[in-house]
Every structure is written in C-alpha cells, then in structure tokens.
Amino acid sequence: MSRSGAMLVMGLATLYFLTPIWWLLVASTKSRGDLTSTSPLWFSDVRLGENLAAVFSYDGGVLPRWLLNSVLYAGGGALVATLLAGMCGYAIAKYRFPGRDLFFNVVLGGVLVPATALALPLFLIFSQVGATNTFWAVFLPSVVSPFGVYLARIYAASAVPLELMEAARLDGAGEVRTFFTVSVRLMVPALVTVFLFQFVTIWNNFFLPLIMLRDEALFPVTLGLYNWNTVVNQVPELRLYVLTGAFVSIVPLIAVFLLLQRFWRGGLGTGAVK
C-alpha cells in the first residue's frame, strides 16, 4: 500500500472513532430543545457551563459521587492489578520453579474467558460471604489481570537481562529489592500499558456493578448514567443530563492517556536503540 493510501485509511479510521466524541461534545453544549432542532454535529447556542452546573447539581449532586467511585474503582484497581501482574509476570519469566509452564498456561486460558462469563460466579461467591452491595464487590475482581500477567511476562523476558539481576545480587540486593529498584524501571512501558488497559476496562465496566450493587451511592458513573437513561421518558430533561454526564465521564480517560503516552514513546525509543 502506498503512503498516501495508508494515510487515507488512517484518516478515515480517525474520523470514524472521533466523530462520536465530537457529537457528544456538541450535544453537551446545547439546550434540550436544540438537541433535536439543530445540526447534531455543530454548535448552536453554547450552554456548556449551564449544562455542567445542572448535571453536577441534579439529584443532590450524585454525579460527582459516581465519578469519585469510578476513580477509586478504576485507579485503585488498575494500580493494584499492575503491581500484581508485573510481579507475577516477572517471576514467571525470570525464575524456574515446578509447575511454571502449567501456571502460565492457566493464565493464558484466563485471557480467553470473557469478563461477563465470570460475573455470575463472582456474584454467587460474594453473596456467600455477604459482600455484595459493597465497594469490595467491584474492586477486588478488578485487581486480577491475566492479560497483564501475560504482557509483563513477555516484556520481562526480553527487557530485564539476567546479568543485571546477578549484578544486583552481588551488590547485596535481595530479590524484592532487585525487582523494585532495577527490574521495574526496565519494565515501565509494559507496566504503563497494563495500567491503561486495566484502567479503561474497569472504568467502562458495567455488568459487574449492575449485578453487585444496589446502593446508588456506590454506583460507578457508567451504571449511574444508565439508571438515568432508563427514566428518560418520565423525566425528559435527563436526556441532556445523560449526554453531558457521558461527555464528562470520558474526560478522565483522555487525561490518563495524554499523561502516560510519553512512557510508551520512551519505551519504543529504548527498544529501537537496543
């Protein structure tokens, strides 16, 4: 494929993925009447500030609570999942122990299992211990990332030299200290990738909170906006609030990607030099 052809395909793909976000931004700036009476892809009477104030204050200001819950679920869960996946993948790549290959094959099998298939078994397990409708019912399942273990194992096998580990041991560093002071720095691009994938997965998670939670104060923003959307016919102004809230909910995702993309660039450059 020629360069111009490749650029055309990438341009069309970019347009395809960015158009819904643009539509959401435009819709968030309109009044309820303008949503259906003006062009869906261009601004009319910009009222973004008014819409944000209205959606953040609606129902006693529950939307900020939902956003905070999502930050705690996604941020905390992704951080713990990245740490566990990094340690597990590093151990599989750099240490020999009985059952290592079998364990890694089980992890690979876990990558193939869809999260929705695990939701009901997880609900039954948490209900047995009385932990449904709690923060932990959503948080604990989020700290397990089979894909993260797989990626960390592949990256650690090639990015962390055994000679460097031996040098750290000769300097008196233990295995835990070697991992956190030497190996983690070499695995940063992989760990950032695991964190981003897990953060987005947890942030967009809908089915698990749906079956686990009943208390509105514990809802993530995805489930909260869904509940608003179910009563749009009874409360018409909620249509605009759902659109504005959806736009607000993607801002943290964009911010996280923009803040962490430099680690990807650094990792790619390091790999090219090596």
N, C-alpha and C positions, 0 to 999 in steps of 0.2 A: 504494500500500500504506500502511495506517495505521501510526502509530508503534508501537502495540502488536504489530501483525503483524511489523514489521521486527525488533523486539526479540525476538519469539518465534523467528524464523528465525535470528537471530544467536546466541541462546541454544542452540538445537539444534545449530548448527554448532560452537559452542564445546564443547558436551558431546561431540559426535562426535569432535573432534580431541583432547580432553584425556583421554577415557576410556582409551585405550591407555597413555598415560603414567601415569595413576593405577594401572592394573592392573600396570604394570611396577614402580612404587614398592612396591605391596603385595606383589607376588611376591618382591621383593628382601629383604623383612623376614621371610620365612618359612623354616622348615626344609624339607628335601627331602620329608619325609612330609606336611607341612601343605600343600604345593602342590596336591595332588590331593584332600585330605580336608577342606579348609575352603573357605569362600567365596572365589572368586577376586578379588572387589572389596572385601574388607575384611580388616583385620588379625586375626591370631590371637596367636601367641606371637612378639613382635617380637624378631628376631635380626639386625637390620641390621648392627650392629657386627661380630658374628661372621662374617657372610657377607662383608663387605667385607675383613676381615682374611684370610679363607680365599682369596678370589678374587685378592687382590693378592699373596699368597704362593705361589699354585699354580704349578707348573712352573718353580720358581726365580724367581718374581716377574716373569714375562714380560709381564703385563698393563700395568704402568707403562711398560715399554718401548714397547709398542704405542701407548699413549696419547701418549707423547712423540713418536713418529713421526707420529701424526696431527696433533699440534700443529705440528710442523715442516712437514709437507706442506701442511696447510690454512692455517696462519697465515702462513708464508713465501710460499706460492704465491698466496694471496689478496692479500697486501701488494704483491708484485711485479706481479701482474695488475692491481690497481687503479691503480698508478702508470703502467704501460704503457697501459692503457685510457684513463686520464684524459688523458695526453699526446697519444695518438693522436686521441681524440675532440675534444679542444680544437683540435688542428691542423686537422682536417677542417672544424670549424665556423668557425674564425677566419682561416684563410689560404686563398688561392686559388693553386692550382698545377695543372699539367697532369695529367689523369687522376684528379682528386679525386673526381668523381662515380662513376667506374668503380671506384675503390678502395673507396668506401663501399658500393657495390652488392655487391662481393665480400664485404665484412664482413657485410652483411645476409644473404647466402647462407650464410655460416658459422654464423649464428644458427640456421638451419633444419636444419643437419646434426646428428643425434644423436651424442652422445659415444661410444656403443657402436659406431657405424659406423667411427669413427676408431681404435678400439683395435687392431685387427689391423694396419692400415698402420703405426701407430706402433711396434708390436712388431717388424715387419719392418725398419723404419728403424733402431731402436735395436740390433737384433741384428746388423745390418751393421757397426756400429761397436763392437760388443762392450760395449754399455752396458746390456744387460738385467740384471736382478737387482742393480740399484744404486739408490741414493737418487734419482739424477737421472732415472731412467726414469719415475718417478712425478711428480717435482717439475717438471721442465721442461714437460711438456704442460699442467700446471695453471696456468702463468703467462699463457696465452693465453685471452682472454675476448671473443669477438665481441659478445656481448650488452653487456658492459661498455663497449666502444667505441661501440656504438650509443647507449647511455644517456648516456654522457659527451658525445657529440656533440650530442644533443638538448638536454641541460641547459646546456651551454656556450653554445650558440647564443642562448639566451634569458636566461641569468643573468649573462653577462660582457659588459658594454657595451663597444663599440669605443672610445667616448670615454675610458673609464678606461684602456684599453690605450694610447691615444695620450698620455694624461697621464703614464703611467709612462715612456713612451719619451722624452717631453720632459724628464723628470727625470733622464734618463741611464741608465735601466734597460734591459738587454738583453732579448731575447725569453725566454731561460730564466729570468732573474730575475723578469720580469713574470709568468710563469706560476706560479712557486713562491711569490712574495710577495703577488700580487694575485689571480690567477685561481683558484688552489687554494682560497682562503678562500671565494670565492663558490660554488665547486662542491662544497663539503663534503657536503651532503645526497646528491648523486648519487654521490660517491666512496664514502661510507659504504654506500650501497645496493649498489654494485658489490662492495665488500669483503664484505658479508654474504652476498650471493648466491654469490659465489665460494667463500667460506669453507665454507658449508653444502654446496655442490656437491662440493668436494674432500673434506671430512670424510666425506660419505656415499658417496664414490666406491668402488666395489667391483670392477668388471670390469677396469679398467686394472691395479690392483695384482695382481689374480688372474693375469693373463697375463704380467705383467712380472716378478714376484718369486717366488723360490723359498726364499730365506733367511728363516727365521721372525723373525730379529732386525730385519728391515726392514719387517715387516708393519705396516700401519695397524690400528687397533682393529677396524674392520669385518671385514677379512679374517681377523684372528686369532680373533675370536669365531665366525666362520663355520667355521673349522677345528675349533674346539672342538665346535661343534654337529654336525659330521659324525661324531663318535665318541661321541655321547651314549649310543647303545645299548650300546657297550662299556664306557663309564665313566659310570654313571648320575649321579654327583654333579656332572658337568659341566653338567647341565641347569640346576641352580640357579646355577652359576657364570656360565653364559651370560646368564641373566636379570639377575643382579646386575651383570655387566660391561656389558650393554646399558644399564642404568639409569645407570651411571657415565659411559658414553660420551655420553649426551645432556646431561649437566650442563654441559660447556663450551659447547655450542651455546646453551643457555638463558642462561648467563652473558654470552656475547658479545652476544646480543640485548638483554638488560637494560642492559648498559653503553653500547650505542651507540644506543638508541632515542631518547635526548634530542636527538641530531643530526637525526633525522627530524622530531621535533616542532619544533625550531628552524627547519628548512628550510621546513616547511609554514607556520609563522607568518610567516617572511620573505616567502614567496610571496604570502600573503594580504594583507600590507601593501602589497607592490608592486602 
